[in-house]
């Protein structure tokens, strides 16, 4: 680790306040990955799961062992905060409802993946993406007999949401890990990546979170709430080192990696997405424009740019369905190529 | 409006993007206030409601008309965002879960108030404050017979939450108005204050929202997402003009006004709270310190400083219960004094 980027990354992690619950997160990750890479996993095996073949060479003896291994995706979701004070009252945030990450997680689980959902506390969670914003208060009522019942017209959606969520968690197919700050997010992403190494090419990183580009290093941050009353405020922010390169090269070099590029200016979007793909060695970059992102995105790969549209003939379809389908197909090819 | 403060305020409002749904909000407010200031209001009258007496003097004839009028509180809750781009991807935010505003609203309604709950979209809502963060997914399960049922141990809390929320909304005692940005918040606060004028001293402003002190004027804001990649970022922010003075003096001069002061440094808290009380003419300022704010606060009035503690002998009590009780008592005295 002696390139300028690596020293920036080292200085970022050195400066970050340590995770409060690192040991508990590490334990959960270990368990989740063990469960989903063993034959005795709780979840049933889907026919979509690809058999991974590992060839062990030992002097003159070649043994090929075949076993099934569930694909595991780490889906990141929601925006990261950048605190402006150590005892944080104010922070910079990135706009993200978390809808894309939550909906994509549902589709990936349906297609046989186990998902580590690394999400911003309070943003949309899997199986809630089709419900109203304050689902809890809007979807239920208490009958005269003092029973809680689901209001129409939410009945079917609510049942499906609760049932599918319970099934995914109980089946060991969904691990939800919440974060708030950029410091928590990047430390947790590193932990997940390193823990997922054993999955080889069966691991996918689906990096839909809106990650801050700028931050204030912990050590140069004001301790207390910045006082108002003395005129305008100037804030100097450093660039967050680009962790995508180090994720690809060091943390999880065998994983299939997809990043997301959001712009408000459609003119520069595709070019920036392609630059990011090349610069960080991503297998695909999903380009989305703020206003049209729920209707269409463009998947940028080394084979070209593939537009993906929401199915407009169905009112309850989303763009995440064809998007995840396309990326899962690409992942299948990637696993196949890695094994030959 | 020609003082330096007033010209700052004018320039803030001139610069703000107009509210999308101003007409609909105005209609809702008018209806809610009419409902709660007429004898034929839907809600039942609580014995706690004070009879307001207005004396009409007309030359030599003095007529005293007595009629009941429900007290109406505007409770503000959650943090306001300050966009850094017009097509907003990044913004500055203030830490606030909205728990204090939500819990206080519940207590005020219980004590006979109607509440206009002006809250940050996505933060805690009244009747949800005692439930887990992702209440929707944690509190329910689907039975084998495909019915939705409440999991133990949430059964009673969930029923109470749903029932009380429905009763408050159906009874015309709770109007929820969500905001996101500082621009929306201050425009909506002004609308509420001006609409509440007819309630005279029966109107209360309980300003628990964490309002930004600094902002970027709309007209000098970047249109598109600020690009990273060219080194550190400098942000210059102007001070948000202090609207508390204008609320007291112009928007709602008869209302009983309580503001909140949050600091991380206990050393300066009480002094700053008392300065704010004097400067903005507040009837009370609630001083709270970031780490201890759920256990104790200090109510600063012109009669001195009154500490308020959570009742530690009861596990489900909160500091908002004794706090709202104290402030309602003060409001009663204020109404009485205003009528004599």
Interface residues (C-beta under 8 A of the other chain):
Chain A: X81 X84 X85 X87 X88 X89 X90 X91 X92 X93 X94 X95 X121 X122 X125 X127 X128 X131 X133 X134 X135 X136 X137 X139 X140 X141 X142 X146 X148 X149 X150 X158 X159 X161 X162 X163 X165 X166 X210 X212 X213 X214 X223 X224 X225 X228 X229 X231 X232 X233 X234 X235 X236 X237 X238 X239 X262 X263 X264 X265 X290 X291
Chain B: X81 X84 X85 X87 X88 X89 X90 X91 X92 X93 X94 X95 X121 X122 X125 X127 X128 X131 X133 X134 X135 X136 X137 X139 X140 X141 X142 X146 X148 X149 X150 X158 X159 X161 X162 X163 X165 X166 X210 X212 X213 X214 X223 X224 X225 X228 X229 X231 X232 X233 X234 X235 X236 X237 X238 X239 X262 X263 X264 X265 X290 X291
